[in-house]
């Protein structure tokens, strides 16, 4: 596979969607061959699974089922879309990936991280990103930002849950510092965009 695989992670309310929209428009302008997708979702089957996961009516969903549904959505996306695109020399940028499972279901929910690692590996056939951008933000500030929109099932979790998720992300960075690039989400959207763009173009152009 010769395409580059890039993921963008962060707590809910970190500004991922805004940054991904800015990035997609800029890369189109620069004529960089790139496909954007998201988790959960990205394919017809995966989007159906997404609706189940995030539906506020599914409050009785047990945490293991939640983790397995994320893995099912991911397996379909990787097999149907991500790997074929990378093999065609297309760069892929994904909104969330395996680190979300570890941060949310592992650190947030408290599920066994070793088992989640195995589940991630099984769902992705071991496919890891070349680069992961983490938009870091204090959970209290993220919660303030989310007040302007309707929250899904996970976004409605209490502040303590989101604090554990953030701590989980930062721990993952320590485990794989060369894969992650941490960017403060407290900067202006233009400053964040420029940092994301620089890191991605450096990778695509094979600059160190």
N, C-alpha and C positions, 0 to 999 in steps of 0.2 A: 504493500500500500504506500502510495507516494503523496496522497493528500494529507494536509495537517488537520488534526482533530483538536478543537479548542472548546473548553467549557467555561461557562460563566456561572458562578455560585454566589450565594449571599442569603441572609435572613430575609424573610418577607418584609417588604418596606424599604429595602436597601437601594431601590432604584434600578433594578436589573432591566425591567421592561423598557424604561426610558432609554437606558444606555444601549440596549440591543437594537432598538429602533434607530437611534442615531448612528450606530455602527453599521447597520445594514444599508442605510442610505449612503453613508460615506464610502463603503467598499464598492457599492454599485457605481458611484461616481468615479472611483479610481479604477474601475473595471477589473477588480480582483475576483477571480473565480471562487465563489463561496456559496454554500447553502446553509440557511439557518433553520433550526428545528428546536423542539422543546420537549421537556419531560415534566410530568407524564404527558404523553401525547406524541404528535409528530407523524402518525399514520392513522388510517381510519380505525383500525382495531385499538391502537393505543389511546386515541382520543375517547373512545367509548369507555375504556378503563379509567381514564382521567375523570370522566364525569362521575363515575362511581366513587372514586377516592375522595374527591373534593366536595361532593354533595353534602350540604349541611344536614340533610335528613338522615344520613347514615351515621348518626351519633353512636350507635351500638357496635360499630365496627371494632373488632379486637385488633390489637397492635400487630400481631403476627400476620393477620390477614392483610392489613394495610401494607406491611413490608413486602408481602408476596405479590400484591397487586402492582406495586411500583416495579417490582422485578419483572413481572409479566409484560407490563407496558414497555419497559426498557429492552427486554429481549426482542420484542417485535420491532421496535425502532432500530436497534442495532442491526438485526438480521435483514430487515426489509430495506432500510434506507442508508444508515451510516456507513457500514462496511462497503456496500456496493459503490457509494459515492467516493469514498477514500480510494478504492481500487481504480476508479476512473480519473484519479488525480484532481478531484474536487475537494477543496477545503471545507470542513464542516464546523459550524459553531453551534453549540447546543446550550440552551437555557436549562441548566441543572443536569446532573448525571449521577454517578456513583457516590460522590461525596455528600449529596443531599440525603441519601439513605443512611449513611453513617452518622451525619450530623443530626438529622431529625429522628429517625427510628432508633439509632444507636445511643447517641448522647441525650437527645430530647426525651425519647420514650423509655430508654434504659434497656433495650433489647441487647442480646449478646452480640458484641461487635465482631467477634471471630466468625460467628455464624452468618452475620450480615456480609462480611467480606467474602465468604464462600458463595453466598447467594449472588452477590454482585459479579463474581468471577463466572459463575455458571450462566448468568443472564447475558453477559457481554462477551463470553469466550475469552476473557482476559484483556479486552480492549481498554487501554488507558489513554487519557488525553495527553497530547504533547505539552499543552499549557492549560492551566486553570486560573482564571481571574476570579479572585474573591473580593467582593465589595463588602467591606467591613463597616458595621454600624452598631452603636449601642441599641439594645432591644427597646429601651424606653423611647428613643427617638424614632425608631422604626414603627413602633406602635402609634406614635403621634401622627406619623405620615399616613398610616393605614386608615385613620379615622375618616379620611375623605372618600373611601370606597367601601363597597360591600365586601365583607371578609368571607373567605371560604372556610371549610371545616378546620384546617390546620392553623390558619391565621387567627382563628378565634380562641386558640389555646391561651392560657394565662401567661403572664410575663415571665414567670420562672421557667416555663418550658422554652421560651425563646432565648432566655439567658443561657440555658444549657446547650441549645443549638449553636449559639455563637461560640461558646467555649469549645464545643466539639470541632467546629470549623478551624479555630485557631490551633487546636491540638493537631489536627490533620496537616496543617501547614508545617508544623514542627517535624512531623514524620516524613514529609516529602517537600522540603524547602525549594528544591530545584524546579519542581513542577508548578508550584503556586506563585502567583504574583498578587500580593495583597494591596488593595487600593482603598483608601479611606473614602467612605460614601458621604462624608460630611463636607466635602469640597463642592464647588459649583459643578453643575452637570457638564459644563464645557471643559473644566479641568479634568474631571473623571474621564470624559470621552477621549481627550488627547492622550492620556496615559494608557487607556485600553488600546487605542488605535496603534500607538507606538509599539507596544508589546506584541500585538498580533502581527503587524507588518514586519517586525524584526524576525519573528518566527517564520513567517511565510517566505521571507527573503533569505532565510538561513543566516541571519546576523546574530552574533553572540552578544 
